[in-house]
Amino acid sequence: TPAPRAAASPVAGSVAAGALLPQMDVSVKPGADFFRYAAGGWLERTEIPADEASYSITHELRDLTIEQLLALLDRLATSEELAVGSDEWKAVQLFAQATDLETRNAPAIGAIPCDLEAIDGISTIDELYTFVRDAFMTSYIYGFYGISAAPDFVDSSVYTAWYSGPALGLPSRDYYWVDDEGNEAIREAYRGMNAALLEAAGYDAARADAAAGRVYDLEKRLAEPILRPEDFNDPGNYYNPRPVSDLIAANPDFDWPAFLDILGIPGQETVVVTQLAYLVAVDAIVADTDLETLKDYLRLQVVQSAASALSDEMGEIVFDFYGTTLNGVEEQAPLAERALDDVNGSLGFALGQLYVDEYFPPAAKAEIEALVADLIAATRARIEALDWMSPVTKETALAKLDAIRVKVGYPDEWRTYDGVTIEESLAQTLLSASLAEAKRQYARVGKPVDRDEWGMLPQEVNAYYSATNNEIVFPAAILQAPFFDYEADRAFNYGSIGATIGHEITHGFDQGGSQFDAEGNLANWWSAEDLAKFEALTAEVAAQYDTVEVLPGLHVDGDLTIGENIADMGGLQIAYDALELALAEEGDPGLIEGFTPRQRFFISYAFSWAGKAREAALRTQVLTDSHAPEAVRAVQPARNMDIFFEAFGIEPGDPVYLPPDERIVIW
């Protein structure tokens, strides 16, 4: 029987402030399995819903936020004061389109906002390149490469143009090129999805199967020269500024000046190439591919992109592969939740403003800002005390720390969506939103970076660090129990939201963030000796995580996850130091639920990572995600802290025990 939509465990806010004991399994010894000790009660009660690949504390809080947002949309829909054409009105209309399956099922493929007949009419490679160029800003066509706008790494005060690689249907290069039984089954399912989509677009079965096979072979060739996910841990691998003349020389059949003119950046002289080997290889790959395969590649780009906005049938085809095959999900999310995703993706800040007004108390913002100040102070003390870093490098590191910008809750100025229009179909409306955002981005190239802009919605249960802005950002939705509860004790909050804050601060000094200076520019501020020591320590962390087995024979990829692991380790250590400073100032509150503050700190931290995942999803995560699985993040950082073993009496011989000479401290 599929698990119910709502998890059986208590959701945010439904238990007493800071209550940890109901979530634990105290029959398990801390030294035997600390994750189950800290979160075993929750793990025992909680099943993964049928429409999820995994489920965690973050998902519980996200579900609460979904309920709140759906209630807001319902209220908006019945409002008599809603101005036609306003962003709020657009949100209501888009939600209505997304939930109107009767209308969506009627036109099906005819609602795709791209003239597939135009692709049919292409008869030469020149015509194909012209179509790709002209359709880029009018359809779901991506072509063979994309151009985006983002801050320049060397001068982060200015937006520049970035060249990225191909549109591929599989998650990463290795899915095409690493031969094992699991990947071959995924490839077969992927070809099957594409064949089914082409049949829905009008192909007969034999033609669809043949085309899907040829497109897969093309994608495999396009994937060969691209970077692996772990390569993006080092900005030097993908920050490659090149004159536009290099793009023209590499791909002479494509009219780059005309393309840049269509994007609205005709005078652009330099483009940052993220996939240098791909830029060199793509022209020959396209030239060596028959025209019909190239046309099928474009058709599938359109149909794949629009499928979920079209009929139930096409949405299920895509879900069966991306949801079930790749992640083991049993069924799609409820229609209302999928519609909410469309609203968030297209008009998110309009909905976010309403969410903040309704659900985010001003007191929470002030509390978090004070907590951030405590964590930054603890970070300063840790940097000052480092025994492997020279005074000169410390001075620069501290200057960067002092320059970190902090954003809490929501932006001071709200984004508007004047360029988004409600069209005749959901697919067309979503395309309108996508193209409006693209135009907004391209219009910024060559102009000053807006340091006040947010890169995440207030209603997202998440947080981030931006290297180019040197900022940490904590949206309103994550600032709720159980991540943050202003009625709970210090140890509870420092172990949960405190460690999250410390995590984001540490990202400024991980293997990637450490290459950017206080102004957010890519610059080496390290002495050669200090950099060598830092790189040696990061290599030790990668090697340590490589030993962690997630499933039989499946280990964490220490290189892929290195940045997040450094941030987890540093964040927990910083949060613990901040707790000690708070206890020294305010006094020890004694036992709460039978635990000391130091014990509650580590239990709260581990519980904040309570979660479980389907095996398929876990395998996909290990292969592609820069984050280690929750069960690893809950315990491994603590295993590198002496106080963790002291707090729980964990001794040699216990499975959780890590010998002192194997414990690593960087920050």
Backbone hydrogen bonds, N-H to C=O, Kabsch-Sander energy under -0.5 kcal/mol:
donor,donor_aa,acceptor,acceptor_aa,energy
3,A,48,I,-0.5
14,S,11,V,-2.2
19,A,16,A,-2.4
23,Q,20,L,-1.7
24,M,20,L,-0.6
24,M,21,L,-1.3
25,D,37,Y,-1.9
28,V,25,D,-1.7
32,A,29,K,-1.6
33,D,29,K,-1.8
37,Y,33,D,-2.3
38,A,34,F,-2.5
39,A,35,F,-2.2
40,G,36,R,-2.2
41,G,23,Q,-0.9
42,W,23,Q,-1.9
43,L,39,A,-2.7
44,E,40,G,-2.4
45,R,41,G,-1.8
46,T,42,W,-1.8
50,A,3,A,-1.0
52,E,49,P,-1.9
55,Y,612,K,-2.9
57,I,610,A,-2.0
60,E,56,S,-2.0
61,L,57,I,-2.2
62,R,58,T,-2.3
63,D,59,H,-2.8
64,L,60,E,-1.9
65,T,61,L,-2.1
66,I,62,R,-2.5
67,E,63,D,-2.2
68,Q,64,L,-2.0
69,L,65,T,-2.6
70,L,66,I,-2.8
71,A,67,E,-2.0
72,L,68,Q,-1.8
73,L,69,L,-2.4
74,D,70,L,-2.3
75,R,71,A,-2.2
76,L,72,L,-2.5
77,A,73,L,-2.3
78,T,74,D,-0.9
78,T,75,R,-0.6
79,S,76,L,-1.5
83,A,81,E,-0.5
86,S,83,A,-2.1
90,K,86,S,-2.4
91,A,87,D,-2.1
92,V,88,E,-2.0
93,Q,89,W,-2.5
94,L,90,K,-2.9
95,F,91,A,-2.2
96,A,92,V,-2.2
97,Q,93,Q,-2.4
98,A,94,L,-2.4
99,T,95,F,-1.5
100,D,96,A,-0.6
100,D,97,Q,-0.9
101,L,99,T,-1.4
104,R,100,D,-2.0
105,N,101,L,-2.9
106,A,102,E,-0.9
108,A,104,R,-1.0
110,G,107,P,-2.4
111,A,108,A,-2.1
112,I,109,I,-1.6
114,C,112,I,-2.1
116,L,114,C,-1.3
118,A,115,D,-1.5
119,I,115,D,-0.9
120,D,116,L,-2.0
121,G,117,E,-1.7
122,I,119,I,-1.5
128,L,124,T,-1.9
129,Y,125,I,-2.5
130,T,126,D,-2.2
131,F,127,E,-2.4
132,V,128,L,-2.6
133,R,129,Y,-2.4
134,D,130,T,-2.6
135,A,131,F,-2.8
136,F,132,V,-1.0
138,T,135,A,-1.7
139,S,135,A,-1.5
145,Y,142,Y,-0.7
146,G,164,S,-0.8
148,S,162,W,-2.4
150,A,160,T,-2.1
152,D,155,D,-0.7
152,D,158,V,-2.6
158,V,155,D,-1.7
159,Y,447,K,-2.4
160,T,150,A,-3.2
161,A,270,T,-0.5
162,W,148,S,-2.7
163,Y,272,V,-3.5
164,S,146,G,-2.5
167,A,143,G,-0.6
168,L,166,P,-0.8
175,Y,172,S,-1.0
176,Y,172,S,-0.5
176,Y,173,R,-1.8
177,W,173,R,-1.5
178,V,174,D,-2.7
179,D,177,W,-0.7
180,D,178,V,-0.8
184,E,180,D,-2.2
185,A,181,E,-1.8
186,I,182,G,-1.8
187,R,183,N,-2.7
188,E,184,E,-2.3
189,A,185,A,-2.0
190,Y,186,I,-2.3
191,R,187,R,-2.6
192,G,188,E,-2.0
193,M,189,A,-2.3
194,N,190,Y,-2.3
195,A,191,R,-2.2
196,A,192,G,-2.3
197,L,193,M,-2.4
198,L,194,N,-2.3
199,E,195,A,-2.2
200,A,196,A,-2.1
201,A,197,L,-1.3
202,G,199,E,-1.7
203,Y,198,L,-2.6
208,A,204,D,-2.6
209,D,205,A,-2.5
210,A,206,A,-2.2
211,A,207,R,-2.5
212,A,208,A,-2.6
213,G,209,D,-1.9
214,R,210,A,-2.1
215,V,211,A,-2.7
216,Y,212,A,-2.1
217,D,213,G,-2.0
218,L,214,R,-2.1
219,E,215,V,-2.9
220,K,216,Y,-2.5
221,R,217,D,-1.7
222,L,218,L,-2.5
223,A,219,E,-2.3
224,E,220,K,-1.2
226,I,223,A,-1.4
231,D,228,R,-1.3
232,F,228,R,-0.6
232,F,229,P,-1.3
233,N,230,E,-1.6
234,D,231,D,-1.3
237,N,234,D,-2.3
238,Y,234,D,-0.5
238,Y,235,P,-1.1
239,Y,235,P,-2.1
240,N,238,Y,-1.1
240,N,273,V,-0.5
242,R,271,V,-2.7
244,V,269,E,-2.5
246,D,243,P,-1.9
247,L,243,P,-0.8
248,I,244,V,-2.1
249,A,245,S,-2.4
250,A,246,D,-2.2
251,N,247,L,-1.9
254,F,251,N,-1.7
256,W,254,F,-1.7
259,F,255,D,-2.2
260,L,256,W,-2.9
261,D,257,P,-1.7
262,I,258,A,-2.0
263,L,259,F,-1.9
264,G,260,L,-0.7
264,G,261,D,-0.8
265,I,260,L,-2.8
268,Q,265,I,-1.6
271,V,242,R,-3.0
272,V,161,A,-2.9
273,V,240,N,-2.8
273,V,271,V,-0.7
274,T,163,Y,-2.7
274,T,272,V,-0.7
279,L,275,Q,-2.3
280,V,276,L,-1.7
281,A,277,A,-1.6
282,V,278,Y,-2.7
283,D,279,L,-0.5
285,I,281,A,-1.7
286,V,282,V,-2.6
287,A,283,D,-2.4
288,D,284,A,-1.6
289,T,286,V,-1.5
294,L,290,D,-1.7
295,K,291,L,-2.2
296,D,292,E,-2.2
297,Y,293,T,-2.3
298,L,294,L,-1.7
299,R,295,K,-2.5
300,L,296,D,-2.6
301,Q,297,Y,-1.6
302,V,298,L,-1.9
303,V,299,R,-2.7
304,Q,300,L,-2.9
305,S,301,Q,-1.8
306,A,302,V,-2.1
307,A,303,V,-1.8
309,A,306,A,-1.8
310,L,307,A,-1.8
315,G,311,S,-2.3
316,E,312,D,-2.6
317,I,313,E,-1.8
318,V,314,M,-1.9
319,F,315,G,-2.5
320,D,316,E,-2.9
321,F,317,I,-1.0
322,Y,318,V,-2.4
323,G,319,F,-2.5
324,T,319,F,-1.7
325,T,320,D,-2.0
326,L,321,F,-2.3
327,N,323,G,-0.7
328,G,324,T,-2.3
329,V,323,G,-2.3
330,E,50,A,-1.5
331,E,50,A,-2.2
337,E,334,P,-0.6
338,R,334,P,-2.0
339,A,335,L,-2.5
340,L,336,A,-2.1
341,D,337,E,-2.0
342,D,338,R,-1.6
343,V,339,A,-2.0
344,N,340,L,-3.0
345,G,341,D,-2.5
346,S,342,D,-1.5
347,L,343,V,-3.3
348,G,344,N,-0.9
350,A,347,L,-0.8
351,L,347,L,-1.5
352,G,348,G,-2.5
353,Q,349,F,-2.0
354,L,350,A,-1.1
355,Y,351,L,-2.2
356,V,352,G,-2.6
357,D,353,Q,-2.1
358,E,354,L,-1.6
359,Y,355,Y,-2.9
360,F,356,V,-1.8
364,A,361,P,-1.2
365,K,361,P,-1.0
366,A,362,P,-1.7
367,E,363,A,-2.2
368,I,364,A,-2.4
369,E,365,K,-2.3
370,A,366,A,-1.9
371,L,367,E,-2.1
372,V,368,I,-2.9
373,A,369,E,-1.8
374,D,370,A,-1.8
375,L,371,L,-2.2
376,I,372,V,-2.6
377,A,373,A,-2.1
378,A,374,D,-2.1
379,T,375,L,-2.2
380,R,376,I,-2.4
381,A,377,A,-2.0
382,R,378,A,-2.0
383,I,379,T,-2.7
384,E,380,R,-2.4
385,A,381,A,-1.3
386,L,382,R,-0.6
386,L,383,I,-1.2
394,K,390,S,-2.4
395,E,391,P,-2.2
396,T,392,V,-1.4
397,A,393,T,-2.5
398,L,394,K,-2.9
399,A,395,E,-1.7
400,K,396,T,-2.0
401,L,397,A,-2.4
402,D,398,L,-2.6
403,A,399,A,-1.1
404,I,400,K,-0.5
404,I,401,L,-1.3
405,R,470,N,-2.4
407,K,472,I,-2.5
409,G,474,F,-3.2
410,Y,408,V,-1.7
420,V,417,Y,-1.4
423,E,421,T,-0.7
429,T,425,S,-2.2
430,L,426,L,-2.8
431,L,427,A,-1.9
432,S,428,Q,-2.3
433,A,429,T,-2.1
434,S,430,L,-2.3
435,L,431,L,-2.9
436,A,432,S,-2.2
437,E,433,A,-2.0
438,A,434,S,-2.1
439,K,435,L,-2.6
440,R,436,A,-2.0
441,Q,437,E,-2.3
442,Y,438,A,-2.8
443,A,439,K,-2.1
444,R,441,Q,-1.5
445,V,442,Y,-1.3
446,G,159,Y,-2.8
447,K,444,R,-2.6
449,V,157,S,-2.9
451,R,449,V,-1.1
453,E,450,D,-1.3
460,E,457,L,-1.7
462,N,460,E,-1.6
464,Y,473,V,-1.9
466,S,471,E,-2.4
467,A,465,Y,-0.6
470,N,466,S,-1.2
471,E,466,S,-1.5
472,I,405,R,-2.7
473,V,464,Y,-2.7
474,F,407,K,-2.5
476,A,409,G,-2.0
477,A,458,P,-2.6
478,I,460,E,-0.5
478,I,475,P,-1.0
479,L,475,P,-0.5
479,L,476,A,-1.5
480,Q,478,I,-1.0
483,F,480,Q,-1.5
484,F,480,Q,-2.0
488,A,485,D,-2.2
493,N,489,D,-1.9
494,Y,490,R,-3.2
495,G,491,A,-1.9
496,S,492,F,-1.2
497,I,483,F,-1.6
498,G,493,N,-2.8
499,A,494,Y,-0.6
500,T,496,S,-1.6
501,I,497,I,-2.6
502,G,498,G,-2.6
503,H,499,A,-2.3
504,E,500,T,-2.1
505,I,501,I,-2.3
506,T,502,G,-2.5
507,H,503,H,-1.4
508,G,504,E,-0.6
508,G,505,I,-1.6
509,F,506,T,-2.6
510,D,507,H,-0.9
514,S,510,D,-2.3
515,Q,512,G,-1.9
516,F,513,G,-1.8
517,D,521,N,-2.6
520,G,517,D,-1.8
522,L,153,F,-3.8
523,A,515,Q,-2.2
523,A,521,N,-0.7
525,W,523,A,-0.9
531,L,527,S,-2.6
532,A,528,A,-1.9
533,K,529,E,-1.9
534,F,530,D,-2.6
535,E,531,L,-2.7
536,A,532,A,-1.9
537,L,533,K,-2.2
538,T,534,F,-2.5
539,A,535,E,-1.9
540,E,536,A,-1.7
541,V,537,L,-2.1
542,A,538,T,-2.4
543,A,539,A,-2.3
544,Q,540,E,-2.4
545,Y,541,V,-2.4
546,D,542,A,-1.8
547,T,543,A,-0.7
547,T,544,Q,-1.0
548,V,545,Y,-1.6
549,E,547,T,-0.6
550,V,548,V,-0.5
550,V,554,L,-3.1
551,L,554,L,-1.5
554,L,551,L,-3.1
555,H,553,G,-0.6
556,V,548,V,-2.4
558,G,556,V,-1.0
561,T,557,D,-2.2
562,I,559,D,-0.8
564,E,626,S,-0.5
565,N,561,T,-2.5
566,I,562,I,-2.5
567,A,563,G,-2.0
568,D,564,E,-2.5
569,M,565,N,-2.6
570,G,566,I,-2.9
571,G,567,A,-2.7
572,L,568,D,-2.1
573,Q,569,M,-2.0
574,I,570,G,-2.7
575,A,571,G,-2.4
576,Y,572,L,-2.2
577,D,573,Q,-2.1
578,A,574,I,-2.3
579,L,575,A,-2.1
580,E,576,Y,-2.3
581,L,577,D,-2.1
582,A,578,A,-2.1
583,L,579,L,-2.8
584,A,580,E,-2.3
585,E,581,L,-1.5
586,E,582,A,-2.9
587,G,583,L,-2.5
592,I,595,F,-2.3
595,F,592,I,-1.7
600,R,596,T,-2.8
601,F,597,P,-2.1
602,F,598,R,-1.5
603,I,599,Q,-2.5
604,S,600,R,-2.9
605,Y,601,F,-2.1
606,A,602,F,-2.5
607,F,603,I,-2.8
608,S,604,S,-1.8
609,W,605,Y,-0.5
609,W,606,A,-1.3
610,A,607,F,-2.1
612,K,55,Y,-2.6
614,R,53,A,-2.7
617,A,327,N,-0.7
618,L,614,R,-2.6
619,R,615,E,-2.4
620,T,616,A,-2.2
621,Q,617,A,-2.6
622,V,618,L,-2.4
623,L,619,R,-1.8
624,T,620,T,-1.8
625,D,621,Q,-2.9
632,V,629,P,-0.9
633,R,629,P,-2.1
634,A,630,E,-2.3
635,V,631,A,-0.5
635,V,632,V,-0.9
636,Q,632,V,-2.5
639,R,635,V,-1.7
640,N,637,P,-1.3
641,M,638,A,-2.1
644,F,641,M,-0.9
645,F,641,M,-0.9
645,F,642,D,-0.6
646,E,642,D,-1.7
647,A,643,I,-2.6
648,F,644,F,-1.1
649,G,645,F,-0.8
649,G,646,E,-0.5
650,I,645,F,-1.8
654,D,651,E,-2.3
656,V,31,G,-2.7
657,Y,654,D,-1.3
662,E,659,P,-2.1
663,R,659,P,-0.5
663,R,660,P,-1.2
